[in-house]
Amino acid sequence: MLWKLSPFLAKSQLRYQSQLATAYLPTIYALSTAPGTKSAIAVVRISGTHSKYVYHQLNNSEKKLIHRRTLLRNLYGPGKNLLDKALTLFFDSPKSYTGEDLLELHIHGGKAVTGSVLNAIGSLNDRNSGIEIRYALPGEFTQRAFQNGKIDLIEVEGIRELIDAETETQRRCALSSFNGMNKNLFMLWRDKIVNNIAQLTAIIDFGEDTEIEDTNNLLQLVKHNMVQLKQEINQFIQKIEKTSILQSGVKVVLLGPPNAGKSSLINSISNDDVSIISHTPGTTRDTVEASIDVNGYKVTISDTAGIRSHSSDEIELLGIERAIKKSEQCDLCLLIVDPLNKPLINEDLTQMIQSMYKEGKEFVIIVNKQDLLTDENQSKSVMDALREKFGDKFPIITVSCKTQEGIEPLVKQLTQIFQRLSETSDESDPIIASRRVKEILHSDVLYGIDSFFVTTDSEIGGDSYDVVMASEHLSHAADGIGKITGDAVGIEEVLGVVFANFCVGK
Ligand SMILES: Nc1nc2c(c(=O)[nH]1)N(C=O)[C@@H](CNc1ccc(C(=O)N[C@@H](CCC(=O)O)C(=O)O)cc1)CN2
């Protein structure tokens, strides 16, 4: 269930609701569909106490609004000027996305219609009469949903990632934030810490009446639990670091001699026309970066300068240098071979490949231009030459970008590598976490646990170890988890970060 609140979060959000009850919030409105483009339908959203007022003014009627009832209505601007015939949809507070009264106007998507409807709503702003209506800030609808306890911060980040998702795997990742997988884990961790703080509190409260040995045993138990928890958190961080490749894109670098067909290969494995194809050797002089979608994976591909020994062209040499640098930072290297080229692979490249192999880089050799090979022997001798050079170290795939022959097996091979790199091949959903979550895990949660170890390690055995201090360190760790989900005091500073990249209307 997407929007169900956990009891753990409900507590803090009640705190927010009570803050909101005293704070005055203007009614906000915005175009929720993409601005600046012509579309069949556009959706305008209005949220806040004056949503009903906006409806009655635009509709020029006093008719009672019914929760979630869709009505086809004429909308009028100032001076009873008919603006559009629209579908209107009203949600009664608190059963709406934002938790406030929320009105949706599904209008025609032209520039003039959307402009006139937005102007008409804006013109209803009348502060003197206590009717404050203004255009929404980026992410403000979602911010209100958070503040009204509809969603927690993990879900907020999930929504943003869902909207930003460009590929199938990114979409799946974003949705996994919704199914509460991470949230449940975080709550479990927090419960564990809180339980162990309770154990420490027992030492503080009853310490003087208990045997030193008992106290030490209790402390050892808490330490043991925290060692386990730390391991669990570190494993989680490792996993999110692997899957973060899905968000940022797998870094692929394309190598090969000039005119081997690097640019056409990019076009073949993706559906977009991203690279310029030319038949003059050395056209792709500098590295050109493009983000493409290869079978649902985001791939940041660098089309490098063709590597040619003894190039006299200074610009080209610079490009080659950059290609080598790129290759050092990439997750996967694709080497394109032109079977008609002599030598097949020059010395510079061979050396580079050998050293990358030593570093454990993923590598695929692609022999292009199969359509130009007239007899089978020709093709076989190319393969033999490559196998002689590289053995079975890398997969070698023959393709023709011109006829698309071999492209499908190549994409399959690449997909397997992407799965391996991001650990998404197993059945479970990939997990992702924002940079914010990762930072808090390190700087608050793990830091708190480590400080607990430092305090207890230095004092244990003596008769005066500082249990209060040790327990405070664990509280810091627990508060860190609260910061992640939004269940923490001083959360305002966090909100700015979470909502910074939202679009208006969401
Ligand atoms: N037209 C439209 N489409 C949309 C949205 C929207 O707000 N409007 N959404 C917005 O992002 C998404 C759907 N998400 C939504 C989430 C909650 C509620 C809502 O009304 N929640 C109430 C009632 C829940 C229920 O009846 O089960 C609530 O949480 O109390 C609506 C949409 C995607 N499509």
The ligand as a Gaussian input file, in Angstrom:
#p B3LYP/6-31G(d) Opt

LIG

0 1
 N       -4.640000      13.506000     -11.661000
 C       -3.673000      13.065000     -10.873000
 N       -2.932000      12.013000     -11.235000
 C       -1.941000      11.565000     -10.422000
 C       -1.676000      12.191000      -9.192000
 C       -2.487000      13.309000      -8.818000
 O       -2.314000      13.910000      -7.766000
 N       -3.463000      13.692000      -9.688000
 N       -0.648000      11.696000      -8.384000
 C       -0.011000      12.463000      -7.429000
 O        1.142000      12.355000      -7.179000
 C       -0.162000      10.346000      -8.582000
 C       -1.089000       9.379000      -7.878000
 N       -0.911000       9.506000      -6.481000
 C       -1.880000       9.885000      -5.593000
 C       -1.663000       9.644000      -4.267000
 C       -2.607000       9.919000      -3.326000
 C       -3.811000      10.479000      -3.708000
 C       -4.886000      10.687000      -2.708000
 O       -5.905000      11.285000      -2.996000
 N       -4.706000      10.183000      -1.491000
 C       -5.717000      10.225000      -0.442000
 C       -6.765000       9.153000      -0.657000
 C       -6.241000       7.748000      -0.560000
 C       -7.236000       6.676000      -0.919000
 O       -8.389000       6.947000      -1.212000
 O       -6.810000       5.523000      -0.862000
 C       -5.046000      10.050000       0.908000
 O       -3.847000       9.685000       0.946000
 O       -5.702000      10.285000       1.899000
 C       -4.029000      10.781000      -5.048000
 C       -3.072000      10.490000      -5.989000
 C       -0.052000      10.072000     -10.048000
 N       -1.225000      10.495000     -10.790000

